[in-house]
Amino acid sequence: MRNVVIGFLGTKLDAGKRREWRPSVQLCTHPGFPVDRLELLHDRRHSRIAERVAADIATLSPETEVLPRRMELADPWDFQEVYGALFDFARDYGFDEDRERYHLHLTTGTHVAQICWFLLAESRHIPARLLQTAPPAAAGPAEGRLHVIDLDLSRYDALQSRFDLATRAHAALLRGGIDTANPGFDALIGRLEQVATTTDAPLLLTGPAGSGKTVLAGRIHELKLQRRRLKGRLVHVPCASLRGDRAMEALSGRRRAGPGSTERRGLLREADGGALFLDGIDALGPDEQAMILHAVESGTFLPVGSDQEHSARFQLIAAASADLPALVAQGRFRADLYARLSLWSFRLPPLAERREDIAANIAHELARAERRLGQRIGFNADAAERYQRFARAPSTPWHGNFRDLGASVERLCTLAPRGRVTLAMVEQEIAVLEAQWRGLAPDPEEELLAGLPGAEAGRIDPFDRAQLAATVAACRRAASLSEAGRALFAVSRLERSSRNDADRLRKYLARFGLSWEAVTAGR
């Protein structure tokens, strides 16, 4: 297969003005790399140099065919012009890869030409390998050195492997080093890693309280510091604490107004060059929301009492436990700010949706407790089995999510005698958690039956309470007694000759001393 080299004429190096080594000439004299054809690109002004180079190559390497090609470039440093000319050259060339192997000589030509050669080769507009030559070393051969740069897939695979390792390290940082077996959360972290390392657009973290939004915001900031996308610190703003007239001043600062007054920098200026974490952004008032939107979009804000805007560039990370679209619909949150934030929105799932990750998070909380307490702590085997079974049970609500889990493990570790958590301690901790949660989430059956005579807890069996609660719920959804009866007896009524559903429902309610009017009063 014939070797074909395409390259620019070196207007100074090939002319021999600086040293005896001339790259286009010596290229054709390398042993083990025969050049069957050299296509030499040059403009009209340097035709004489091109002719002299062709003559010298004919003397040193008569088997090399030299084809001078005219290419007029008004400005060889203009990227658009050079790339356009080389693109047209490649389009009209007529490559024959079955008979010829093509190379692009990078040593000659401007740096712009070298970049264009690489782009055209990498995109396969020119099916060629890259060729780099260099002057001879002190004791090296006169023809100098030659390197073939092959953009093959094996090299890409090696680079991709290093990229994948870095990506996994970044994802591990965002997870806090805690492995996850939850496919949804794993996909969320992968997407967040890609977004956080690529763009500085605002990030919105949503999810219930205790799902880890604050901790994740800190990890995002750390990742951006590692990737040198940020230089400044993370400014954490609990938005619920910004109330009244002082809220705007806390965010934007205040200009010194006169003798005795003080100037306040404000949280936006503190976050300049770093990250601003607005924790509970739904708690901000409309004026503060408007100011944040303006600062994000323009990079400027107006301090209180000032007529001159200040600049601040920061990564905005916002967190919300509330339903922001619902707040927008109610007019309590600006639609334009939500549209800006929702470009990159990530919902953190509650602990109840990540039960397969509970064991790893218990181990993480245990290690944290050991560092705080300065001693090794472990679970007895029966205690570990009972706690894991309780923690992963579908009936365990974990209302406070990871906050509840962390607090629970810390209590167990703090009270552990001689660093061992016993089964009795676990049973006591489970009782503590269940007592806390009873007050936070009343029984839905209790709520439905509350205030109904004869339906108090302890007066009817649990089995009957469940049926009665379902019946009361159906009655309160229906417009009439007959409609409620049809919904409740939809299956059994098909097998009955008499279908007086209203009468059946009235008799059922009467068993508990209830009536349609009593059940639906105040709905």
N, C-alpha and C positions, 0 to 999 in steps of 0.2 A: 504493500500500500504506500502511495506517495505521500511525503510530508510537504504540506503547504504552509508557509508562514505569511501572515498579513501584519503589516505594521507601518507606522509613520516613519518618514525619513527624520533622522536626528539632525536638525539643521546646524547644531554646534558640535555634538559628539561625533557624528558621521563625517563632518568636515575636517576632523582631526585638529581643531583649534586648541583643545585643552590637553589632550594626551594622545599617545599613539593608538591606544585601544579605541576602536570604532565599532559600536555595537552591531550595526546592520552588516558590516563586513565580517567581523569575527564570528557572528552567529552562524555563518555558512561554513565555518572551518572546524566546528566541533566534531571530534571523533565520536562515533556511536549515535550521532544525530544528523543524518544527511538531510539537507534541505533541497528538495527537488524543485520547488518554485518559491520565490520570494516576491510578494506583491508589495511594492513600496509606494505609500501614499505621500504626495507632496503637492505643493502649490506651484504656480508658474514662476514665482520669484526664485525658487530654489531648484530649478531644473538642472543647472550646471552641476550642483552637488550630487543630485540624483544620478546624472550621467557618469560622474566620476566614481560613485559608489558601485554602479553596475559594472563599470570597466574593471575595477579592482576585484570585485567578486568573480568576474569571468577569469581573471588571472589566477586567483587562489583556489577557486572551486568551480572549474569549468562545467561540471555536471549540474550546477544550479542555474535554473532559468530565472532571470530577474525581469519582472514586469513593472515598470514605473507606471503609476496611476495618478492622474491629476485630480486633486480635490481642493477647490478654492474655498478657503475659510477667511472671512473678513476679520473675525476675532477668534483665534483658537482657544481662548479662555472663556468664551460664551457657551455655557452648558447647552442651552436650547439649540444653538446653531450646530455645535459639534455632534450632539446626539442625533439631531435630524439628518445631518449629512451621512453619518455612519449607518443610521437606520435605513436610509434610501440605498446606500451601498449594499447592505446585507440583503435587502429585499430583491435587488436586481442581480445578485451575484450568480445564483444557480449552483449551489453546493452539491457535490456528488460524493456522499459519504461512503458509498460502496467501493470507491476507488481511491479516495483521498482522505487524509487525516489532517485536520485544520488546527492551526495554532495562531494565537494573537500575541504579538510581541509588545510587551508593556513597557520596556525600557526606554523607548523613544516616544516622543510626543509629549504634550502637556499633561499635567495631572488630571485635567478635565477629560482629556482623551482616554486616559487610563480608567477613569471611573466609567466612562461610556462603554469601553470595551468590556469591562466586567459585567455591567448591566445587560448588555446584549448577549454575552455568553451565558450568564446565569438564567436568562429568560429563554434561551435556546433560539433566539433570532439568528444567532451565529453559532452553528454546532462545532464549537472549538474549545480547546484547552488553552489555558493562559501560559505564556512563556516569559520568563524573567531572566535577563542576562546581567552579568556584573563584571567589572574589571578583574584582571588576574590578581591573586594574592602575591605577596612578596616573592615566594618561591614557586608560584603556580605556573601552569601553562600559559602561553601567550594569548590563546584565544579567550581566556577568562572562564567564568563560571556560568552554568546554564541550569535553570530549574524549571521543571514543568509542573504547573499548578492545575491539578485535575479536579474539577468540581463534580466529583462523583458522589453517589448516594452513601457510600461507606463513610466518607468524611462527614457528610451531613448527619448520619446516624450517630457518630461519636459526639458531634456538637449537640445533637438533640438529646443525647443521654445526659450530658452535663446540664442542659437546660431543664430537663425533667427532674434532676436531682435538686436543682435550685428551687423549682416550683414546689416540690414536695416539702422542702425545708420551709418555704414561706407558708404553705398550708399548715404545717405543724406549728409554726409560730402563732397563726391565727386561732388554732385550736388549743393553744396553751400547752402543747405537748401531750394532750389527752387524745388517745385513739378513739375513733368513732366507728361503730358498726351500723350506723343509720344511713342508708343511701341518700335520703333527702338532705340531711345535714352535711354529709360529705360533698354532695354536689353544690350546696350553697357556699361552703368554704372555698371550693375550687373556683367558683365563679367570682366570689369576692376577692380572692387572691389575684385573679386576672385583671379585674377592674381596678383594684387599689394600686397595682404596680404599673398600670398603663395610663390612667387618667387621674386628673385632680378635680374632676367634677364632684359636686356634693353627693354624699352617701346618706341614705336614710335607713336606719335600723328600726324595725318594728317588732312587736312581740309582747307578751304579757310581762308584768313586773317579775323580776327575778330570773328572766330567761337568759341573762348574760350580756345585755346591750352595753352596759358601761365597761365591763371587762373587755369586750370585743373592740370597743372604740380605742382603748389603750393599746391593744395589740395592733390595730390598723396603723396607729401613729408610729409605733415601733417599727413596723414593716416599712413604712414610707421613709423613716429615718435611715434604715439599712439600705434602701434602694436610692438614697440621696434625692428623693423627691421633696423632702422637707428638711429644714434646718432647725426650726424653732420648736418650742415646747408645746405640749397639749394643754389647752386651757379648758377646764371642765366647768360648765355653767349649769347648775341645777335651776332650770327655768322657773320652777314653782316658787323659788325664793325671790324672784324678781317681780315685785308687786308695786302698784301705785306709781307715783311721780318719779320715784328713784330708779325705776326699771330702765328707762331710756338712758339715764346718766350712767348707770352701771355698765351698760353695753357700749355706748359711744364715747363716754367720758364727758368732762366739762372743761370749758375754757376758763382760765383765770379772768374774773370779771373786774377786779379792782383791788385796792389795798386790803389786806387781811383775808382775801378769798384764796382758796386753794384750787389748783388745777388737778383734775383727775384724768388719768390716761384712758381708762375704759378697757373693757375686756377684748374688744376687737383689735385695739392696738397691741395689747399683750399677746394676741394670737398671731400677729403679723410674722409671716415666714414659717409658721407652724400649723397647728390644727386647732379649730374651735369646735368643741363638743357641746352642742345644745341638748342637754338631757331633759326630755319632756318638753319638746318644742311646742306642743299643743297648748302649754300653759302661758305662752307669750301673748300679750295683748296685740291688737291690730296695728298699732303704731310701731311697735317693736318688730312685728312680722314684716312690715313694709320696709323698715330700715335694714333688716337682715337681707331681704331680697335685693335691695339696691346695692348693698355692700358686696354680695356674691356676684352680681351681674356686672358691676362697674369697677369693683375694687376700691371704692371710696365710700366715705360716710361723713356725716356732719355732726360734730360734737355739740352737746347742749351749750347754748350761749355763744356759739361761733358762727361766723359768716363765711368761713373758709373750710372746704372739705379736706379731710385727711385720707391718705391711702393706706390700705391694708390688704395684703394677699394672704389667704389662709385656706387650708383644706377644711371645708365644713362637713362635720359629721353630726347628723341630727338623729335623735331617738324619740320614739313615741310609743306609749302603751295604748293610747286611745285609738279609736277608729278614725283616722284623718279624713277619708272620703265622706264619712257621715258628718264630721264637723264642717267640712266644706259645704255640704248640702244644707246644713243648718245656718250657714253664714258665720260660723265661729272660727273659721280658719281660712286664710286667703287662698283662693283657687290658684292664683299665679305662683305663689310660693310653693304650694303642694305640687304643681306641675314641674317646677324646677327641681324639687327634692325627689320626685318619683322617677326621675330618669334612671337612677340606680337605687332600687329599694330591695331590702333583704329582710325577710320575716324570720326571726329566730323562733324555732318551735319550743313549746313548753316542755318541761321534763317528762310529762305524761306521754308525749309523742316520741320520746327518745329512751324508752325503757331498756332497750338493748345496750345503751351507753351508761347505765346506772353503775354497774360494777366498776368501770374505768373511772368514773367520777368519784365514787367512794374512795378508791385507792388514791386519787389525786387529793381529795380533802384530808385523807388520813396523813399523807406526806406533809401537807401544809400544817396540820395540827402538830405533827412531830417537830417541825422546825420552830413553831411558835413556843412550844412547851419545852423544847430542848431535851426530849427523851424519846426512845423508841416505844411505840404503842402497837399492840396487835389484838385481834379478835380471837377468842376461843373458837374452836371449830363449830360447836353448836350455836354460839352467838352469831358467827358470821353467816351461817346457813339461814338462821331465822331472820336476820336483818336484811339479807339479800332477797329472801322470799317476800318479805313485807314490802321492801322498796320497789320491787318489780311487779307486784300484784296489780292487776287492772283496777281494783277497787281503791288503791291508794291514790288520793287525788293530787298530792304535792302542790297545794294552792300557791305557795310561795316559790315554787320551782327550785332553782339551784340555791337560792338563799336558804330555803327550808332544809335542803339536803346538807349544805355546808354547816348550818347551825346545829343540826342534829348530830353530825359526826363530831363537831367540836365539843358538844356537851358530853358525848360518850367518852372522848379522849381525855377531857379535863377531869372527869370523875373516875377514870379507870384506876383501880388500885394496882400499884406495882406495874402499871403499863399494860394491863390485860382487861379487855372488855368482855364481860361475862354475859350469859344468857339472861340472868335476872335484870341486868342493866338494860339490855336490849328491850325486854318486855316493858320495863318502866318507861323507856324512851318512846316506844310505840304508843303507850297510853298518853304521854305528854303531847305527842303530835296529834293524835286523834282528838284530844280535848281542845287543842288550838283550832283545828279545822272545823269542829262542830259549830263554833261561834262564827266562823267566817262564811260557811256555806250551809244555811239551814236546809233541812230535808225538804225537797220539793213537794212531797206528799203532805208534810206538815203545813207548808204554805197554802196548798190548795184547800185543806180541811180546816184551817185556822178559823175559829169563830163560828163554825157550824155546830149546832147543838147535837149532842150525842156522838160526835166524831172525835172527841178528845183522845189523846194517846192513853192507852191502858183500858179503855172502855170497849174496844172491839179488837178482834184478832188481827195480827199483821197481814194475813192473807186477805181478809176483808178490807183492810185499810187500802191496800194496793188497788183492789178492784173499785172501791168507792172513789179513790182519788182520780182514777182514769175516767170514771163516770162523770164526776164533777167537772173535769177538764172538758169533756165532750159537750156537756150542757152549756158551759160558758162560751164555747165556740159556736154553738148552733143558734139559729134565730127563733126556734120554737121547740116545744117538747117533742113533737112528731119528728122533726128533722134530727134531733139528738137521738131519738129511738132508732130511726133508720140507720144512722151511722154506727150505733153500738151493737145492733142486732143484724147487721148486713148479711151475715152468713146463715145463721140459724133461721131467719125469717123465710128463707127460700124453701125450707122443709116443713113449714107450718101452713095449715089451711087458713088460719086466722092470723092476720098480720097487723094487729092493733099494737104497733110499737110504742105509741104514747102511753097506752094503758100498762104495758109491761114495765116501762121505765118508771111510771108513777108508783107502781107496786114495789119496785126494787128500792126506790128512795124511801118509801114509807117504812121499810124494814128498819131503817135507821132514824126514823122520826123526822125525815126530811121531806121537803116539797120542792117542786120546780121553782116556785117563787123564792124560797129561802136560799136555794143553791145559786140562783142567778142574780140575786140582789146585789147591786153595786158593781156589777161587772163593767 
